[in-house]
Amino acid sequence: NSVTFSIKPNAEMLDNYLYQFELRVVYTLNGKSIRTEFQVTNLEIKKTMPYFIGAHPAFNCPLVEGENYEDYYIEFSEVESCSIPKSFPETGLLDLQDRTPFLENQKILDLDYSLFSHDAITLDQLKSRSVTLRSRKSGKGLRVDFDDFPNLILWSTTNKSPFIALEPWSGLSTSLEEGNFLEDKRQVTKISPQETSRKIYDITILN
């Protein structure tokens, strides 16, 4: 009921990320839930290691034959009021100071492809640590719990591809006002030498 994938850096990776590490990704099936656990180990003897990590789980939408994308909604575990930062798809950068109102005292976000006309939606101000994708017609759905991740990215395409991505991220793309040093970026996780950091999210099938 469990499988583990692991990687250590090769020479090319070390040219871009100057730390010896091991990343283990453990998937564990428990009933109708699958847990993903990222285990990041700092193999350095003396250096503290900074890192970000995130996931890209995407789900068929619609889940049921005969339904449409617009039959689905995302429900947040808390009532949310938040804005989203401006993104620059051509560079991957964000402007965390230039923000647009997005959720206003609501728990429900109806899905529509027009939501993604500019780019993915970066939710960096959520109180919720759990979101549910559900059909208004069949009631079928799933839940993503992401207690260890402060950010949630929503993404789909504008060419009506039948999916929605609900992505827990521990950090964000570089913001325009940030410098180029990874260890100085906001939300960065730092691991002491020979220590392991763990971050977990769960996907649960409903109904």
Disulfide bonds with the S-S distance in Angstrom:
none
